[in-house]
Amino acid sequence: MAKRDFYEVLGVARDADDAALKSAYRRLAMKYHPDRNPDDPTAEQNFKEVNEAYDVLKDGQKRAAYDRFGHDAFENGGGGGGPGFGGFGGGFADIFDEVFGEFMGGRGQRQSGRGSDLRFNMAISLEDAFNGRQREVDIPSSVVCEECDGSGGARGAGPTTCHSCQGHGKIRAQQGFFTIERTCPTCAGTGQIISDPCRACGGTGRKERTKTLSVTIPAGVEDGTRIRLAGEGEAGLRGAPAGDLYIFLEIEEHPIFHREGPDLLCQVPVSMTTAALGGQIEVPTIEGGRARLTIDAGAQSGKRFRLRQKGMSVLRSAARGDLYIEIAVETPVNLTARQRELLAAFDEEGGAGTHPKTNGFFNRVKEFWDDLGE
């Protein structure tokens, strides 16, 4: 008998989006599930037909091929989950799983319905990164259902073998020369289903909740540091292990300090007279203290001073980086008439020795121009 159009099987239009496809599949899968229709011999066939249609249409590449070529796109094995293994005897699927299984989460992990790992981005100040601290965060996640204690069954109902995968947790599909193995969509890889699901969680054994967690931020963390909280991710399906929560730290920009690994850089403006005559200034430190710095007479913009062990904490170490103070000589503005007179007098009294860099530069420029004129 010729196969029905997949869109017709799901009862959706050809331009249906992913949400419409998923909604139609869930409704029909519930309607035709063999466990709900033990006396209907056609239910299992209808259930497989619905699964096959959804398996093709939910995949963008498969759907594009089906829209163009129809069922002929899968004539060498079909888009559904048949048990055939072609000429490979199942070997290719096993090798594929061995090679990529760990990267994708592991065979046991997929079959067990382990909860998904979650990611949370946390912004912290530079002071928090230096001192370390305890932070509380609210994480929207899935938690174990209290009504069924995570089993997914109402009134203590136990699981039964999944009819779609016969308890294996996987469905194999052959496409051309390749046999592809995927997690069973009916049981989510557990190999079992709940015939009498818990009403509170719909048989999943988990519910959506926002939980508050305490996160320890160690001193010395850097931007992009990842903190793993084992078992604090999404709850597993029907009592399976929970996933992990990964906190990714983002250190906010500081108004005074710039971080360079374990070291800190602070740019400090210095008056023209202090730079010329020399003197002392006070500079801040990351822990909130002060350090006294001596400026030598004739200091120029860009000169750096190093304060040892005044930088950032080093992760898992008692050591600290250094603090570098870079001075920027500030030209005075909004001068009074008297100040202008004094500066003019200073300029008249100045000789070649007062501005050696300026005089040296323009001497080189003059030589450059003279060479061009010859």
CORWOCOR-V500759 format. One record per backbone hydrogen bond with DSSP energy under -0.5 kcal/mol. NH is the residue of the N-H (numbers start at 0). CO is the residue of the C=O. Records with the same first field share a line. If there is no record, write none. Layout:
NH=CO / CO
This chain:
8=4
9=5
10=6
11=6
15=12
20=16
21=17
22=18
23=19
24=20
25=21
26=22
27=23
28=24
29=25
30=26
31=27
32=28
35=32
36=32 / 33
39=36
40=38
42=39
45=41
46=42
47=43
48=44
49=45
50=46
51=47
52=48
53=49
54=50
55=51
56=52
57=53
58=55
59=57
62=58
63=59
64=60
65=61
66=62
67=63
68=64
69=65
71=68
72=69
73=70
74=71
76=73
77=73
81=79
87=84
88=85
89=84
90=87
93=89
94=90
95=91
96=92
97=93
98=94
99=95
100=96
101=97
103=99
104=100 / 101
105=100
109=105
110=106
111=107
112=108 / 109
113=108
114=240
117=243
119=245
121=119 / 247
123=249
128=124
129=125
130=126
131=127
132=216
134=214
136=212
138=136 / 210
139=137
140=208
142=206
144=204
148=144
149=144
150=147
153=195
155=152
156=153
159=192
161=190
165=161
166=161
167=164
170=181
172=179
173=76
174=172 / 177
177=174
179=172 / 177
181=170
183=168
187=183
188=183
189=186
192=159
194=157 / 192
197=151
201=197
202=197
203=200
206=142
208=140
210=138 / 208
212=136 / 210
214=134 / 212
216=132 / 214
217=215
219=128
220=128 / 217
223=248
224=221
226=246
228=226 / 244
229=227
231=228
232=242
233=115
234=141
235=239
236=112
237=203
238=235
239=236
242=233
244=228
245=117
246=226 / 244
247=119 / 245
248=224 / 246
249=121
251=123 / 249
253=256
257=264
259=262
262=259
263=321
264=257
265=323
266=255
267=265 / 325
269=327
271=329
274=270
275=271
276=272
277=273
278=294
280=292
282=290
284=288
285=309
287=284
290=282
292=280
294=278 / 292
295=293
297=274
298=274 / 295
301=326
302=299
304=324
306=304 / 322
307=305
309=306
310=320
311=261
313=318
314=219
315=218
316=313
320=261 / 311
322=306
323=263 / 321
324=304 / 322
325=265 / 323
326=302 / 324
327=267
329=269
330=328
339=335
340=336
341=337
342=338
343=339
344=340
345=341
346=342
347=343
348=344
349=345
353=350
354=350
355=352
358=354
359=355
360=356
361=357
362=358
363=359
364=360
365=361
366=362
367=363
368=364
369=365
370=366
371=367
372=368
373=369
